[in-house]
Amino acid sequence: MNVAISVVVSTHNRPVSLARTVRSILSQSYKPFELIIVNDGETEVPADLSLLIEDADIRYIYRRLDRASLPASRNAGAQAANGDVILFLDDDIELASDFLQRLAEMYQADLPGTSDGVGSGYQVDGIGAIGTDAGLVPSGPIRKKIWDFLMFMVGHTRWMPRRCLAAYRFLPLSLRGRLRPTRFIIGGRLSLRRYVVEDIKFNEDFAGYAVAEDRDFSYRATQKFALFVAPELKLIHHCESQAKPDWYSWGEMMVINHFRVVRDALEEGVGKWMLLAWDLMGLIMVHLVYSLFGNRELHWNMARGLIGGIYRVFCQEAISRRCAY
């Protein structure tokens, strides 16, 4: 195979978690073309970890940002990358040892042909992984299934573009059944061909940890490019809480950023606002119920943050409209 994969890892004050991520990259059966670490935190990358990378005979690029911004970190990593394919990872991801092998095989199987893409000739413009989340609330298989059912009932993030370009692409025989068309890929497990990130950037208006920045990117990208998910790509997302905002701020940020995504990245009409309203009201109710039976502080603060975010959004909109007159 001759697919050159650049791995971009964005990190923020999680050196222990970063070390686990890097070791899983270095232990791949198919070595990456280069490893790029973009650090936007106050904690430096440990010297022994840098030496470990340099000894692995993999090109190593290190970038330091002077502001905390996950989208800016990803853009900086993409700009520094030289590979044919760019894989974006968060610093709490652990890859299965054959992850890059399978990923490279998929891109290699997609030979250039006739496409309605932007002059690429490829059918597959991006591939994401589903993976396993560890450490998320709720824990345990039964509670997780209940949680997933409730999220389905409240229509969580069901507001999305109607158009899915990947659904109209004819995949090579070797990829059929292995890739599923999608409108959304989680940013911390997203791979893209180079021309995609040259055309579409992560929105740096999403500050800090930037909840929903990957949804904003995916919704804009899927209008022009064919994105897929590959269930066979195995990874563990350890969902480290360090460097994340507190649960109240998380809930508030979720509302504000989801409102921005619906407003700026979706062209659909009034229906998108109805779906968003149903989503947010349902989330508040679910967290209030879970606060009675589960981690009371976590779910109570999430519910408060969601309500606070709704208040901020509508107050800001009302003030801005009033000032316009």
C-alpha positions in Angstrom: 0.0 0.0 0.0 1.2 3.5 -0.7 -1.4 5.6 1.2 0.5 8.2 3.2 -1.5 8.9 6.4 -0.7 12.0 8.5 -2.0 11.6 12.1 -2.9 14.9 13.8 -3.4 14.7 17.6 -4.8 17.8 19.3 -3.9 18.0 23.0 -4.7 20.2 25.9 -3.2 19.6 29.4 -3.6 15.8 29.3 0.0 14.4 29.1 -0.9 11.0 30.6 -3.8 10.5 28.2 -1.7 11.8 25.3 1.0 9.3 26.0 -1.5 6.5 25.8 -2.8 7.8 22.5 0.7 8.2 21.0 1.8 4.7 22.1 -1.3 3.2 20.3 -0.3 5.1 17.2 3.3 4.0 17.3 2.3 0.3 17.8 0.3 0.2 14.6 0.9 -2.6 12.1 0.8 0.0 9.3 3.0 3.0 10.3 1.7 6.5 9.7 3.7 8.7 7.3 4.0 11.3 10.0 2.7 12.2 13.5 1.7 15.8 14.2 0.9 17.0 17.7 -0.7 20.3 18.2 -0.6 21.6 21.8 -2.9 24.5 22.8 -2.6 23.9 26.6 -0.2 25.1 29.3 1.4 21.6 29.8 4.3 20.7 27.6 4.5 17.4 25.8 6.8 15.2 28.1 10.3 15.0 26.8 10.4 11.1 27.0 7.3 10.9 24.8 9.0 13.1 22.2 12.0 10.9 22.3 9.8 7.8 21.9 8.3 9.3 18.7 11.6 10.3 17.3 13.0 6.8 17.9 10.0 5.2 16.0 11.4 6.3 12.6 8.2 8.4 12.0 8.3 12.0 10.9 7.4 14.1 13.9 6.0 17.6 13.7 5.2 19.6 16.9 3.1 22.8 16.8 2.4 25.1 19.8 -0.7 27.4 19.8 -1.0 30.4 22.2 -4.7 30.0 22.6 -7.0 27.2 23.6 -9.1 26.3 20.5 -9.7 22.8 19.3 -10.8 23.9 15.8 -7.7 26.1 15.5 -5.5 23.1 16.6 -7.0 20.9 13.9 -6.6 23.6 11.3 -2.9 24.0 12.3 -2.4 20.3 12.1 -4.0 20.0 8.7 -1.8 22.9 7.4 1.3 21.1 8.6 0.3 17.7 7.2 1.9 16.3 4.1 0.1 13.0 3.7 -2.5 12.0 1.2 -5.0 11.3 4.1 -5.2 13.2 7.3 -6.5 11.5 10.4 -7.6 13.7 13.3 -7.5 12.3 16.8 -8.2 13.7 20.2 -5.7 13.0 23.0 -7.9 10.5 24.8 -8.2 8.0 21.9 -6.6 4.6 21.9 -6.4 2.8 18.5 -6.6 -0.9 17.9 -3.3 -2.1 16.5 -4.7 -2.7 13.0 -6.6 0.6 12.8 -4.3 2.3 10.3 -3.9 -0.9 8.3 -7.7 -1.1 7.7 -8.0 2.6 7.1 -5.2 2.6 4.5 -6.8 -0.5 2.8 -10.1 1.3 2.4 -8.6 4.4 0.9 -6.3 2.2 -1.3 -9.4 0.3 -2.6 -11.1 3.5 -3.7 -9.2 4.1 -7.0 -9.8 7.3 -8.9 -12.6 7.1 -11.5 -15.7 9.1 -12.5 -17.1 11.2 -9.7 -19.2 14.2 -9.1 -16.8 15.5 -6.5 -14.6 18.5 -6.8 -12.3 17.1 -9.5 -11.0 14.3 -7.2 -12.2 11.3 -9.1 -12.7 9.4 -5.8 -15.9 8.0 -4.4 -14.7 8.2 -0.8 -13.7 11.6 0.5 -13.6 10.9 4.2 -13.9 7.9 6.6 -14.7 8.0 10.3 -14.8 5.5 13.1 -17.6 4.7 15.5 -15.5 3.2 18.3 -16.3 2.6 21.9 -16.8 5.3 24.5 -15.4 4.5 28.0 -16.1 6.6 31.0 -19.2 8.2 29.7 -22.2 8.6 32.0 -24.3 6.5 32.2 -22.0 3.5 32.7 -23.0 -0.1 32.2 -24.6 -1.8 29.2 -28.2 -1.7 30.5 -28.0 2.0 31.5 -26.3 2.8 28.2 -29.1 1.2 26.2 -31.7 3.1 28.2 -29.8 6.3 27.7 -29.5 5.6 23.9 -33.3 4.9 23.7 -34.1 8.2 25.6 -31.8 10.1 23.2 -33.6 8.6 20.3 -37.0 9.5 21.7 -36.0 13.2 22.3 -34.5 13.3 18.8 -31.1 14.3 20.0 -29.2 16.0 17.1 -31.7 14.7 14.6 -31.6 18.1 13.0 -29.1 17.6 10.1 -28.8 18.3 6.4 -31.2 16.5 4.2 -28.5 16.1 1.5 -26.1 13.2 2.0 -23.7 13.1 -0.9 -22.2 9.7 0.2 -25.6 8.0 -0.3 -25.3 8.6 -4.1 -21.7 7.3 -4.5 -21.1 3.9 -6.0 -18.5 2.2 -3.9 -16.0 -0.3 -5.2 -17.1 -3.9 -4.6 -14.4 -4.4 -1.9 -15.9 -1.5 0.1 -19.6 -2.3 -0.1 -20.9 -3.3 3.2 -17.9 -2.0 5.0 -18.7 1.7 4.7 -21.9 3.5 5.7 -22.9 6.9 4.3 -23.1 9.6 7.0 -23.7 13.3 7.6 -21.7 13.4 10.8 -18.3 12.1 12.0 -17.0 12.8 15.5 -14.0 15.1 15.1 -11.7 13.1 17.3 -11.8 10.1 15.0 -12.1 11.7 11.5 -10.0 11.0 8.5 -10.2 13.0 5.3 -8.4 13.2 1.9 -6.2 16.2 1.7 -8.3 18.2 -0.8 -11.2 18.2 1.7 -9.3 20.1 4.4 -7.9 22.4 1.8 -11.4 23.4 0.8 -13.2 23.3 4.2 -11.7 24.5 7.5 -12.8 23.9 11.1 -14.7 27.0 12.3 -12.4 28.8 14.8 -15.3 30.9 16.1 -16.1 27.8 18.3 -13.8 28.7 21.2 -12.1 26.4 23.8 -13.2 22.8 23.9 -15.7 23.8 21.2 -18.7 21.5 21.7 -20.3 20.7 18.3 -17.4 22.1 16.2 -17.2 18.7 14.5 -21.0 18.7 13.7 -20.6 22.2 12.2 -17.6 20.9 10.0 -19.4 17.7 9.0 -22.6 19.4 8.0 -20.7 21.8 5.8 -18.4 19.1 4.4 -21.2 16.7 3.6 -22.7 19.2 1.1 -19.7 18.8 -1.2 -17.9 15.6 -0.2 -18.9 12.0 0.5 -18.3 11.0 4.1 -18.6 7.5 5.5 -18.2 5.6 8.8 -16.5 2.2 9.0 -17.8 0.1 11.9 -14.8 -2.2 11.6 -12.4 0.5 12.6 -11.8 -0.2 16.3 -10.8 2.4 18.9 -11.6 3.4 22.5 -12.5 6.9 23.4 -11.6 7.2 27.1 -13.7 10.4 27.5 -11.2 12.0 29.9 -12.9 14.8 31.9 -9.7 16.7 32.5 -9.4 19.9 30.4 -13.1 19.8 29.8 -15.4 22.5 31.2 -17.6 21.8 34.2 -21.0 20.3 33.6 -22.9 23.5 33.9 -20.7 25.2 31.3 -20.8 22.1 29.1 -24.7 22.3 29.0 -24.6 26.0 28.3 -22.0 25.6 25.6 -24.0 22.8 24.0 -27.1 25.0 23.6 -25.2 28.0 22.3 -23.1 26.0 19.8 -26.0 23.8 18.6 -28.0 27.0 18.0 -25.1 28.3 15.9 -24.8 25.1 13.9 -28.5 25.1 13.1 -28.5 28.7 12.2 -25.3 28.8 10.1 -24.6 25.3 8.8 -28.2 24.2 7.9 -30.2 25.6 5.0 -33.4 23.7 6.0 -36.4 25.9 7.0 -38.5 26.1 10.2 -38.4 22.4 10.7 -34.8 22.5 11.9 -35.8 24.9 14.7 -38.7 22.7 15.8 -36.3 19.7 15.9 -33.8 21.7 17.9 -36.5 22.8 20.4 -37.7 19.3 20.9 -34.1 18.1 21.4 -33.3 20.7 24.0 -36.5 20.3 26.0 -36.1 16.5 25.9 -32.5 16.7 27.1 -33.5 18.9 30.0 -36.2 16.5 31.1 -33.9 13.5 30.8 -31.1 15.1 32.9 -33.7 16.2 35.5 -35.0 12.6 35.7 -31.4 11.1 35.9 -30.6 13.6 38.7 -33.1 11.8 40.9 -31.6 8.3 40.3 -28.0 8.7 39.1 -25.2 11.2 39.6 -27.3 14.0 41.0 -24.7 16.8 40.8 -23.7 16.0 37.2 -27.2 15.7 35.7 -28.6 18.6 37.8 -25.8 20.9 36.6 -26.2 19.8 33.0 -29.9 20.6 33.2 -29.1 24.0 34.7 -26.5 24.6 32.0 -29.0 23.7 29.2 -31.6 26.1 30.7 -28.9 28.8 31.1 -27.8 28.3 27.5 -31.4 28.7 26.2 -31.7 31.9 28.3 -28.5 33.3 26.9 -29.3 32.5 23.3 -32.7 34.1 23.4 -31.6 37.1 25.4 -28.7 37.7 23.0 -31.0 37.4 20.0 -33.6 39.7 21.5 -31.0 42.3 22.4 -29.3 42.2 19.0 -32.6 42.6 17.2 -33.6 45.5 19.4 -30.2 47.2 18.8 -30.7 46.8 15.0 -33.7 49.1 15.0 
